[in-house]
């Protein structure tokens, strides 16, 4: 199986005339009405800043044109990532997460030297953080999601989730909305004694029920810390999940499987070499081909694909989809178009030193 690119990459979400012009960590889905919806964290000043909000743009012509991006989750904190999944007849869920005020300050300290190039920028960030009250932080801190029951036209209140992942949950064949994610950490730090990948079911009233836990992985007696998973269900009913490894086997992709709707999982096995690429998004194409798209942050920077024709038992790896100008890129997510071709969205800078934007690449299995 080969991959054929259809045209070149295109920018679909950006803000070229403003200073809040950084967009990252997108997802894409087809809404119940037929339109495509791309979500991401947008109108930011940088990779880490307090101004992020989870925004959505729509395409009514299979990705040829896109609306402007509008907020779906916008709390006083830095809303990061954007996941979206359609479920049932008219359901849509959008996901996000944020971090504590203290963590944001630690990432952007105000230099003592007023001539430091970060003095004005970080002073701006911290002046905004001064306005966030303890009550607001307590109310909004966490992994979050909003539910729509009218195809994404309107959304209900913000609910909190014990787990987080970039692209959100997956709908199983029995209608279960299963979210496989890392346990939320308010300062995005790892705690080996409690950091786990869990599966939860989202209920339609916004509550969540624990389903199962992915076994830990060890290398040389030390835990390999995992985060940012994404899962897909095969026609057999088995679930395949790809996970990003952090320490122990840095920035690689591991795979685990569940035969029972997320209650039990196999011990994750490493698919790519250390620094081989992550995090991944999985899609089952109508042809039966399983597709995993992931970011690669070593030169040459880019977005790559893995393709499996046997349900993830074996993979053709490291197929290039996009080549970028810096390591600040990735988080691809793919949707199948009506003609069977594929559209992958991801974030990257258009030029060296420029802000990150949301791009798309159309392609097909050849």
Secondary structure as UniProt FT lines:
FT   STRAND          3..5
FT   STRAND          10..13
FT   TURN            16..17
FT   STRAND          22..30
FT   TURN            32..33
FT   STRAND          36..44
FT   TURN            50..51
FT   STRAND          53..59
FT   TURN            62..63
FT   STRAND          70..73
FT   STRAND          80..87
FT   TURN            88..90
FT   STRAND          91..97
FT   HELIX           101..107
FT   TURN            114..115
FT   TURN            117..118
FT   HELIX           119..129
FT   TURN            130..131
FT   HELIX           134..140
FT   STRAND          143..148
FT   TURN            151..152
FT   STRAND          159..161
FT   STRAND          163..164
FT   STRAND          170..171
FT   TURN            173..174
FT   STRAND          177..183
FT   TURN            186..187
FT   TURN            192..194
FT   STRAND          197..202
FT   TURN            204..205
FT   STRAND          208..213
FT   STRAND          217..219
FT   TURN            220..221
FT   STRAND          222..224
FT   STRAND          226..233
FT   TURN            235..236
FT   STRAND          239..245
FT   TURN            250..251
FT   STRAND          252..258
FT   TURN            261..262
FT   STRAND          269..270
FT   TURN            274..275
FT   STRAND          280..284
FT   TURN            286..287
FT   STRAND          290..296
FT   STRAND          302..308
FT   TURN            311..312
FT   STRAND          316..323
FT   STRAND          330..336
FT   TURN            338..339
FT   STRAND          342..349
FT   TURN            352..353
FT   STRAND          356..365
//
